[in-house]
Amino acid sequence: MFAPFGEIGTATVVVDPQRGRSRGFGFVEMEDQGQARAAIAGLHGKELSGRALTVNEAKPQNNGGGHGDRRGPRGGGYERGNRGSERGSSGGFRPRT
């Protein structure tokens, strides 16, 4: 889905380790910030498997434990529907720097 917008560094779907199923969100790293913005604009709200996508820039997660964002400075991704936000996840993606 992101390839038409530019070069992808990495793409990861987050999986629940106990169930072995997708948690409904993931992260995409894009090589160029302009292409990342184009992907956000082009994919946010689009339908995938009957659900609207939420595509935005990844933000560090404040989980109260002081660990911050473990994905490092290049974390990013997409979030299907609003399932991730119900659990407090930020989803989103960030261009590679």
MDTraj code that builds the backbone (N, CA, C; nanometers):
import mdtraj as md
import numpy as np

residues = "MET PHE ALA PRO PHE GLY GLU ILE GLY THR ALA THR VAL VAL VAL ASP PRO GLN ARG GLY ARG SER ARG GLY PHE GLY PHE VAL GLU MET GLU ASP GLN GLY GLN ALA ARG ALA ALA ILE ALA GLY LEU HIS GLY LYS GLU LEU SER GLY ARG ALA LEU THR VAL ASN GLU ALA LYS PRO GLN ASN ASN GLY GLY GLY HIS GLY ASP ARG ARG GLY PRO ARG GLY GLY GLY TYR GLU ARG GLY ASN ARG GLY SER GLU ARG GLY SER SER GLY GLY PHE ARG PRO ARG THR".split()
xyz = np.array([
    [0.0814, -0.1199, 0.0000],
    [0.0000, 0.0000, 0.0000],
    [0.0858, 0.1264, 0.0000],
    [0.1994, 0.1245, 0.0658],
    [0.2829, 0.2429, 0.0770],
    [0.3772, 0.2594, -0.0421],
    [0.4081, 0.1517, -0.1126],
    [0.5057, 0.1552, -0.2216],
    [0.4758, 0.2597, -0.3292],
    [0.3516, 0.2843, -0.3693],
    [0.3279, 0.3861, -0.4712],
    [0.3696, 0.5275, -0.4287],
    [0.3908, 0.5491, -0.3002],
    [0.4248, 0.6816, -0.2504],
    [0.5749, 0.7039, -0.2370],
    [0.6546, 0.5983, -0.2410],
    [0.7986, 0.6142, -0.2313],
    [0.8673, 0.4902, -0.1777],
    [0.9976, 0.5050, -0.1551],
    [1.0797, 0.3931, -0.1103],
    [1.0540, 0.3635, 0.0371],
    [1.0322, 0.2367, 0.0665],
    [1.0042, 0.1924, 0.2026],
    [1.1320, 0.1353, 0.2621],
    [1.1680, 0.1814, 0.3826],
    [1.2833, 0.1259, 0.4532],
    [1.2464, -0.0062, 0.5171],
    [1.1470, -0.0040, 0.6057],
    [1.0975, -0.1254, 0.6710],
    [0.9468, -0.1143, 0.6911],
    [0.8826, -0.2277, 0.7077],
    [0.7399, -0.2326, 0.7398],
    [0.7204, -0.3499, 0.8361],
    [0.6524, -0.3229, 0.9471],
    [0.6318, -0.4247, 1.0499],
    [0.4872, -0.4237, 1.0956],
    [0.4251, -0.5400, 1.1004],
    [0.2914, -0.5559, 1.1577],
    [0.3117, -0.6049, 1.2999],
    [0.2493, -0.5398, 1.3970],
    [0.2637, -0.5782, 1.5373],
    [0.1730, -0.6971, 1.5649],
    [0.2323, -0.8033, 1.6215],
    [0.1617, -0.9291, 1.6462],
    [0.1513, -0.9533, 1.7959],
    [0.0337, -0.9967, 1.8397],
    [0.0124, -1.0351, 1.9789],
    [0.0852, -1.1681, 2.0002],
    [0.1858, -1.1721, 2.0861],
    [0.2640, -1.2947, 2.1020],
    [0.1852, -1.4126, 2.1599],
    [0.0832, -1.3851, 2.2377],
    [0.0050, -1.4940, 2.2968],
    [-0.0889, -1.5571, 2.1953],
    [-0.1460, -1.4768, 2.1087],
    [-0.2435, -1.5278, 2.0123],
    [-0.1845, -1.5496, 1.8746],
    [-0.0685, -1.4883, 1.8472],
    [-0.0068, -1.5041, 1.7163],
    [-0.0824, -1.4322, 1.6056],
    [-0.1650, -1.3353, 1.6424],
    [-0.2452, -1.2606, 1.5450],
    [-0.2058, -1.1140, 1.5486],
    [-0.2319, -1.0458, 1.4380],
    [-0.2059, -0.9028, 1.4298],
    [-0.2833, -0.8288, 1.5374],
    [-0.2194, -0.7258, 1.5948],
    [-0.2874, -0.6414, 1.6929],
    [-0.3623, -0.5287, 1.6227],
    [-0.3582, -0.5244, 1.4906],
    [-0.4362, -0.4263, 1.4158],
    [-0.3606, -0.2993, 1.3812],
    [-0.2292, -0.2969, 1.4046],
    [-0.1501, -0.1803, 1.3665],
    [-0.0066, -0.2231, 1.3377],
    [0.0684, -0.1327, 1.2788],
    [0.2070, -0.1619, 1.2456],
    [0.2826, -0.0332, 1.2202],
    [0.4054, -0.0478, 1.1744],
    [0.4931, 0.0663, 1.1529],
    [0.5639, 0.0548, 1.0191],
    [0.5734, 0.1682, 0.9504],
    [0.6402, 0.1756, 0.8211],
    [0.7440, 0.2857, 0.8286],
    [0.8644, 0.2580, 0.7817],
    [0.9675, 0.3605, 0.7691],
    [0.9820, 0.3925, 0.6213],
    [0.9754, 0.5198, 0.5883],
    [0.9934, 0.5619, 0.4497],
    [1.1232, 0.6402, 0.4401],
    [1.1867, 0.6326, 0.3232],
    [1.3176, 0.6925, 0.3046],
    [1.3142, 0.8445, 0.2912],
    [1.2011, 0.9017, 0.2535],
    [1.1925, 1.0446, 0.2247],
    [1.0735, 1.1068, 0.2978],
    [1.0969, 1.2183, 0.3648],
    [0.9916, 1.2828, 0.4428],
    [0.8751, 1.3298, 0.3548],
    [0.9037, 1.3827, 0.2368],
    [0.7967, 1.4264, 0.1463],
    [0.7107, 1.3104, 0.1000],
    [0.7743, 1.1974, 0.0726],
    [0.6992, 1.0785, 0.0329],
    [0.6173, 1.0249, 0.1494],
    [0.6718, 1.0348, 0.2696],
    [0.5975, 0.9905, 0.3879],
    [0.4723, 1.0759, 0.4064],
    [0.4864, 1.2062, 0.3887],
    [0.3694, 1.2950, 0.4003],
    [0.2662, 1.2641, 0.2925],
    [0.3132, 1.2328, 0.1721],
    [0.2210, 1.1968, 0.0635],
    [0.1466, 1.0675, 0.0968],
    [0.2169, 0.9719, 0.1586],
    [0.1522, 0.8461, 0.1980],
    [0.0471, 0.8708, 0.3055],
    [0.0776, 0.9579, 0.4010],
    [-0.0204, 0.9903, 0.5051],
    [-0.1452, 1.0492, 0.4402],
    [-0.1247, 1.1479, 0.3523],
    [-0.2385, 1.2135, 0.2867],
    [-0.3153, 1.1173, 0.1974],
    [-0.2442, 1.0287, 0.1304],
    [-0.3089, 0.9384, 0.0351],
    [-0.3749, 0.8169, 0.0961],
    [-0.3307, 0.7749, 0.2143],
    [-0.3829, 0.6509, 0.2726],
    [-0.4737, 0.6709, 0.3930],
    [-0.4626, 0.7837, 0.4616],
    [-0.5464, 0.8070, 0.5798],
    [-0.6946, 0.8079, 0.5393],
    [-0.7724, 0.7245, 0.6046],
    [-0.9153, 0.7160, 0.5759],
    [-0.9513, 0.6154, 0.4679],
    [-0.8513, 0.5623, 0.3963],
    [-0.8802, 0.4618, 0.2924],
    [-0.9235, 0.3319, 0.3588],
    [-0.9967, 0.2511, 0.2851],
    [-1.0496, 0.1267, 0.3379],
    [-0.9566, 0.0098, 0.3080],
    [-0.9379, -0.0757, 0.4085],
    [-0.8626, -0.2003, 0.3950],
    [-0.9418, -0.3083, 0.4667],
    [-0.9801, -0.4104, 0.3954],
    [-1.0574, -0.5211, 0.4531],
    [-1.1815, -0.4720, 0.5265],
    [-1.2483, -0.3725, 0.4696],
    [-1.3724, -0.3229, 0.5255],
    [-1.3574, -0.2255, 0.6407],
    [-1.2347, -0.1814, 0.6682],
    [-1.2103, -0.0884, 0.7793],
    [-1.1318, 0.0317, 0.7297],
    [-1.1623, 0.1481, 0.7839],
    [-1.0911, 0.2706, 0.7472],
    [-0.9548, 0.2737, 0.8157],
    [-0.8513, 0.3072, 0.7408],
    [-0.7167, 0.3186, 0.7967],
    [-0.6968, 0.4527, 0.8659],
    [-0.6230, 0.4493, 0.9745],
    [-0.5732, 0.5701, 1.0370],
    [-0.4232, 0.5698, 1.0114],
    [-0.3752, 0.6649, 0.9332],
    [-0.2334, 0.6723, 0.8997],
    [-0.1828, 0.8073, 0.9477],
    [-0.0819, 0.8035, 1.0348],
    [-0.0265, 0.9276, 1.0866],
    [0.1186, 0.9061, 1.1267],
    [0.1839, 1.0149, 1.1651],
    [0.3234, 1.0069, 1.2079],
    [0.3295, 0.9455, 1.3470],
    [0.4257, 0.8554, 1.3679],
    [0.4420, 0.7906, 1.4979],
    [0.4877, 0.8922, 1.6015],
    [0.4345, 0.8800, 1.7193],
    [0.4719, 0.9641, 1.8326],
    [0.5252, 0.8735, 1.9429],
    [0.6204, 0.9207, 2.0220],
    [0.6676, 0.8381, 2.1336],
    [0.5515, 0.8051, 2.2262],
    [0.5474, 0.6810, 2.2733],
    [0.4404, 0.6382, 2.3626],
    [0.4801, 0.6688, 2.5053],
    [0.3949, 0.7388, 2.5776],
    [0.4193, 0.7683, 2.7181],
    [0.3414, 0.6665, 2.7992],
    [0.4102, 0.5609, 2.8407],
    [0.3417, 0.4529, 2.9116],
    [0.3567, 0.4632, 3.0625],
    [0.4118, 0.5740, 3.1115],
    [0.4245, 0.5935, 3.2547],
    [0.5404, 0.5189, 3.3173],
    [0.6050, 0.4317, 3.2415],
    [0.7166, 0.3554, 3.2962],
    [0.8508, 0.4197, 3.2708],
    [0.8532, 0.5328, 3.2013],
    [0.9778, 0.6005, 3.1756],
    [1.0587, 0.5418, 3.0621],
    [1.0029, 0.4443, 2.9913],
    [1.0762, 0.3795, 2.8831],
    [1.0629, 0.4538, 2.7518],
    [0.9579, 0.5310, 2.7351],
    [0.9392, 0.6068, 2.6115],
    [0.9175, 0.5171, 2.4919],
    [0.9625, 0.5622, 2.3763],
    [0.9429, 0.4924, 2.2500],
    [1.0592, 0.3981, 2.2252],
    [1.0357, 0.2701, 2.2316],
    [1.1428, 0.1715, 2.2139],
    [1.1766, 0.1470, 2.0679],
    [1.1009, 0.2062, 1.9769],
    [1.1296, 0.1866, 1.8349],
    [1.2473, 0.2715, 1.7899],
    [1.2920, 0.3647, 1.8706],
    [1.4041, 0.4511, 1.8332],
    [1.3582, 0.5644, 1.7446],
    [1.4536, 0.6379, 1.6877],
    [1.4201, 0.7597, 1.6140],
    [1.3556, 0.7356, 1.4791],
    [1.3534, 0.6098, 1.4319],
    [1.2986, 0.5860, 1.2988],
    [1.1713, 0.5043, 1.3006],
    [1.1066, 0.4919, 1.4143],
    [0.9825, 0.4157, 1.4230],
    [0.8730, 0.4814, 1.3418],
    [0.7785, 0.4033, 1.2949],
    [0.6678, 0.4599, 1.2207],
    [0.5715, 0.3527, 1.1779],
    [0.4535, 0.3856, 1.1257],
    [0.3626, 0.2824, 1.0812],
    [0.2242, 0.3272, 1.0483],
    [0.1344, 0.2346, 1.0529],
    [-0.0044, 0.2611, 1.0215],
    [-0.0880, 0.1954, 1.1285],
    [-0.2096, 0.2368, 1.1370],
    [-0.2993, 0.1801, 1.2362],
    [-0.4327, 0.1536, 1.1684],
    [-0.4813, 0.0310, 1.1764],
    [-0.6101, -0.0028, 1.1155],
    [-0.7224, 0.0434, 1.2045],
    [-0.8171, 0.1130, 1.1451],
    [-0.9337, 0.1570, 1.2210],
    [-0.8917, 0.2381, 1.3413],
    [-0.9575, 0.2177, 1.4534],
    [-0.9151, 0.2873, 1.5745],
    [-0.8857, 0.1881, 1.6855],
    [-0.8606, 0.0636, 1.6511],
    [-0.8367, -0.0383, 1.7517],
    [-0.7154, -0.0054, 1.8376],
    [-0.6067, 0.0408, 1.7743],
    [-0.4866, 0.0719, 1.8504],
    [-0.5088, 0.1862, 1.9454],
    [-0.5837, 0.2878, 1.9040],
    [-0.6031, 0.4031, 1.9908],
    [-0.6876, 0.3665, 2.1130],
    [-0.7702, 0.2641, 2.1021],
    [-0.8477, 0.2206, 2.2169],
    [-0.7564, 0.1649, 2.3254],
    [-0.6398, 0.1139, 2.2865],
    [-0.5436, 0.0611, 2.3825],
    [-0.4393, 0.1661, 2.4200],
    [-0.4518, 0.2889, 2.3689],
    [-0.3563, 0.3929, 2.4004],
    [-0.2355, 0.3948, 2.3089],
    [-0.2376, 0.3198, 2.2007],
    [-0.1261, 0.3184, 2.1075],
    [-0.1329, 0.4384, 2.0146],
    [-0.0172, 0.4882, 1.9764],
    [-0.0167, 0.6046, 1.8882],
    [-0.0195, 0.5656, 1.7414],
    [0.0257, 0.4465, 1.7046],
    [0.0315, 0.4074, 1.5640],
    [0.1136, 0.5068, 1.4851],
    [0.0869, 0.5214, 1.3588],
    [0.1505, 0.6242, 1.2784],
    [0.2806, 0.5823, 1.2153],
    [0.3398, 0.6728, 1.1386],
    [0.4725, 0.6449, 1.0878],
    [0.5520, 0.7716, 1.0733],
    [0.6819, 0.7541, 1.0755],
    [0.7759, 0.8637, 1.0735],
    [0.8741, 0.8404, 0.9595],
    [0.9058, 0.9428, 0.8822],
    [1.0055, 0.9238, 0.7762],
    [1.1431, 0.8966, 0.8346],
    [1.2218, 0.8225, 0.7621],
    [1.3593, 0.7992, 0.8031],
    [1.4374, 0.9280, 0.7934],
    [1.5318, 0.9494, 0.8821],
    [1.6139, 1.0706, 0.8767],
    [1.7571, 1.0370, 0.8456],
])
top = md.Topology()
chain = top.add_chain()
for i, resn in enumerate(residues, 1):
    res = top.add_residue(resn, chain, resSeq=i)
    for name in ("N", "CA", "C"):
        top.add_atom(name, md.element.get_by_symbol(name[0]), res)
traj = md.Trajectory(xyz[None], top)
